[in-house]
Amino acid sequence: MHQNRKVAYLLLLLDLGLLAIAFNSTGWLRGILVNGGWILGPLVVPALLLFAAFFLIDAYNSQTDMMSLDYTSEHIIAVFFAFVGTLLVTFAFLPDGYPLQQSRGVIALGFLLITPVSLGYRRLIYSRTHASRQAKSLLFIGDDESQHLFAQECTRMGYHQPVIYAAPSPSPEDDPTGAATLDHLLGQIETGGIEIEAIVLRENNRDLRARLSLQLVDLYFRAVPTYTLELFHQVYWRKIPIYRLNQTWLFQEGFKIAREPVFKHLKRFSDVALSLGVLTLGAPLLLLIALAIWCDDRGAVLFSQTRIGQNRIPFRLFKFRTMRANDGTAAYTTAGDLRITRVGKFLRTYRLDELPKMLNVFLGDMSLIGPRAEWDKLVGEYEQQIPCYHFRHLVKPGITGWAQVNYPYGANLDDTLRKLEFDLYYIRHFSFLIDASIVLKTIHVMLFGKGR
C-alpha cells in the first residue's frame, strides 16, 4: 500500500476514535450518558461533516504541511464548520428524540476537544513521515533544459524533496559528463539501493530504449509511483503547467463546468441564492462601509471598471473604492501603495472591498468562484504575450478562486503566468468539492488579513 494512503487511513481511524471519545466523555461529564452507556450511531452526522471538512483542507494528505500556521488556521476553521453543520443538521433537520439534541454543550465541548488533539497527532505524524520522506528522492528523467526548468519550479513551489536528475542516455558512453546513467539508477532502484518516492518522466522522452521503458513499467507495477511531468504538476501542485498548453488542449477530458449543463445550472443557482443572501443580510454592513469611505475623504463610494468575463464579453465590475483617483500609470497596486486610503487599507486587508461584486454575481456577470476578473486593458496585453491565455475565459470570473487562494497577489507578467496555471487546473478539474475547499481557504485568507 502506498505510504500516502496508509497515512490517510491512519488519520481517518484516529479521527473516528477521537470523535467517539470526545462526544462520549463530554456526555458523561454533563450527565447525558448514564450507566456507562456509549453513543455511536448518532455520531454519524458529526463524523461525516468532520471528515468532509478535513478532506477539503487536505488534512488526509501526507504532503500537506501540517506544521504551518496557515494549515493550523484552516484546521480550526474546518472543525468550526463541522460544528456549525452538526448543530444545523441536528436541530433543524433531524426529528425530535435524536440523542445529540439533549445538549448543545456536548456538541460544542466535543468539537472543542477534537480541535487541539486532532491537530496534535497530525503534526506528530507529519513530522515523522516528513523525516522518512526526506530520506527518499524524486527521480526526474529529461533533457538538460527540462531538468533546469523543473529545478526552478521546485524552488518556486517550495518543494524541498531531494531530486535526482537523469538524462535518458542509453549507455555510459553517451554520457560524457560521467553522471549516473538511467540504466544504473533504475538498477539501483530495483535492488533497493536507492529509495525513491516517485519517478517523473518528461513527456517528450522518445529516445528511451525499449528495455528502459520496460524497466519503468516493471517499477510501476512494483508500486513505484510514476508520473508524466504534466501529471506531477496536477497531483503535487494542483496546477496545469503552461508548457503543455496548445490550441487543442481544451479537447482533453475534464471541463465539466463548461461541457455539462447540469453543473453550469447548479453553479448558477448557488450563485444567485448566496449572492442574494449576502446582499440582503449584509445590507447594514454594506451601508456602514459606504459611510466610512465617504467620511474618509468625501469621495465616491464605489469603484467600477471594465473587466472581461466569460467568452471574452466585457462587463462593469463594482467594488468599494479603496484608492484615490488613479492617474492611469500603474496597473497594479504595490505593498505600501500611497494611493490606498486609510479605510481602503482595512477593506483590502480583509477583502471587504470585494462585497459589491455580489451584485455582479447576482446579475450573472460573475460567479462566486472562478478565475479573477481582469481589467480589459491588461487582458489585451496578456493575450498577446501569453499563449492560450484566453482559455481562462471559458468560465465566468469569480470573487475568489483556486489561483487566488493558492498564489499571492500578482503584480507582473510572471505572476500572471503562475496564476493562469492554477486557473486552468480549476477549469479542467472543476467540482463542487474544489469549490467548497476554496470557500474554506478564502475564509482563512480573510480572517488573517492577506489581501492587498
Secondary structure, 3 states (H helix, E strand, C coil): CCHHHHHHHHHHHHHHHHHHHHHHHHHHHCCCCCCCCCCCHHHHHHHHHHHHHHHHCCCCCCCCCCCCHHHHHHHHHHHHHHHHHHHHHHHHHCCCCCHHHHCHHHHHHHHHHHHHHHHHHHHHHHHHHHHHHHCCEEEEECCHHHHHHHHHHHHHCCCCCCEEEECCCCCHHHCCCCCCCHHHHHHHHHHCCCCEEEEEECCCCCCCCHHHHHHHHHHHHCCCCEEEHHHHHHHHHCCCCHHHCCCCHHHCCCCHHHHCHHHHHHHHHHHHHHHHHHHHHCHHHHHHHHHHHHHHHCCCCEEEEEEECHHHCEEEEEEECCECCCCCCCCCCCCCCCCECHHHHHHHHCCHHHCCHHHHHHHCCCEEECCCCCEHHHHHHHHHHCCCHHHHHHCCCEEECHHHHHCCCCCCHHHHHHHHHHHHHHHHHCCHHHHHHHHHHHHHHHHCCCCC
